[in-house]
Amino acid sequence: MDVALGVTCSHQPACPAADACDREAAHTVATHPEQGWSLLCNGVLLFDDTGELLPNGVVIAPHRPTDVRPERFRHLAS
């Protein structure tokens, strides 16, 4: 539970706090795919481009993998 940020979680086990490195693993409580965002249980707004807005106003820039080489995954397409 992240009481300091005004967010409480009733899931068992509890969702990661908004300031935890695994914050994106929290349960989704609202989703608006037409607008490109989801609200997680810990109060994090997660955007489709992988950017985030934390409950305390901190912005996390998009962090999509940019070093993935598609040819390494061709065997999965068959």
N, C-alpha and C positions, 0 to 999 in steps of 0.2 A: 504494500500500500504506500502510496506517495502522498501522505497527508500534508506535507509541507507545500505541495503544489495544489492542494484542494481536490485531489483525485483519490477516490478509494476504490478498491477492487474486491469483489466478493467471490471471484473465481478461486477454485482450489486445484492445483496450487495457484497462488496469486500471480498475476501478470507482472512482468518486469516493470520497474519504475521508469518514468519518462527520461531520467538522466542515466539510465543503465545502458551499457553497450548493446544489449539485446532487446532494446525497447520495441523494435518492430515485431517481436514475437507476441505482443499483447493481443488479446481478443479484439476483433473488430466489432464495434457497437453500432456504427452507422456507416453507410456507404452511399456515395453519390457518383457512380461511374460516369454519368453524363456531364458532371462537373470536374471529374478527375481527382477526387479525394475520398479518403475514408478516415473516420474517427476511431481511434483505438481506445481501449478501456483505460489506459493510463493517461489519456488526455492529449496524446500526440495526434496531429493531423498529418496523415501520410498521403503524399501526392503521387499520381501515376508515374511521374518522371523520377521517382524515388527521393525527391526532396521531402523535407519534414519541417513542421512548425511545432515546437515544443510548447507546453502550457505556460512556460515562463517567458515566452516571446522569442526565444532563441531560434534562429533559422539554420537548418542543416541543408547544405547545398545538395543537389542531386548527386548520387554516387553509383551510377550505373557502371557495370564493368566495361571498360573501354579497351582492355587489352585482350579480349577474347578473340581467338582466331577461328572463324567459322569452319575452316577445313578440318579442324580437330574434332568436329562433331558430325561430320558427314555420315559416319557409320550408324548414328542414331536415327537418321532420316529414313532408313529402309524398313 
